[in-house]
Amino acid sequence: MREKKKFISDIDYNKSSKACSPCNLECKKIDKRVNNRKLSELSAKEVPHILKVFDL
């Protein structure tokens, strides 16, 4: 028997250990901007730019 394909709308990412592609891409961008620094090492000017992806 063939396994039924899952469409992206059928996946509940709130209960998933994996992020959807757009979210994963944004997380990688944030990780690159933070660049293994501690949060205390980020300047106040950088934080809004880094967290801008969460603005709706």
C-alpha positions in Angstrom: 0.0 0.0 0.0 1.1 3.5 -0.7 1.6 5.9 2.1 -0.6 9.0 2.0 1.4 12.2 1.4 1.0 14.9 4.1 0.3 18.4 2.9 1.8 21.3 4.8 -1.7 22.2 6.1 -2.1 18.8 7.6 1.0 19.2 9.9 0.4 20.8 13.3 3.7 22.7 13.9 2.6 23.6 17.4 3.1 19.9 18.3 6.1 19.3 16.0 9.8 19.1 16.9 10.5 20.6 13.5 9.8 24.1 12.3 8.1 25.0 9.0 10.5 26.1 6.3 9.8 29.9 6.6 10.2 29.8 10.4 13.4 27.7 10.1 14.8 30.2 7.6 14.1 33.1 10.0 15.7 31.2 12.9 18.8 30.7 10.9 19.0 34.4 10.1 18.7 35.3 13.8 21.3 32.7 14.7 23.6 34.2 12.1 23.1 37.8 13.5 23.7 36.7 17.1 26.8 34.8 16.0 27.3 32.7 19.2 27.3 35.8 21.4 25.7 35.9 24.8 22.5 38.0 25.0 24.4 40.5 27.3 26.9 41.1 24.5 24.3 42.3 22.0 23.9 46.1 21.8 20.6 47.7 22.4 20.5 48.8 18.8 20.9 45.3 17.5 18.0 43.7 19.4 15.1 45.3 17.6 16.7 44.5 14.2 17.2 40.8 15.3 13.7 40.5 16.6 12.0 42.2 13.7 11.0 38.9 12.3 8.4 38.6 15.1 6.6 41.8 14.2 3.2 41.3 12.6 
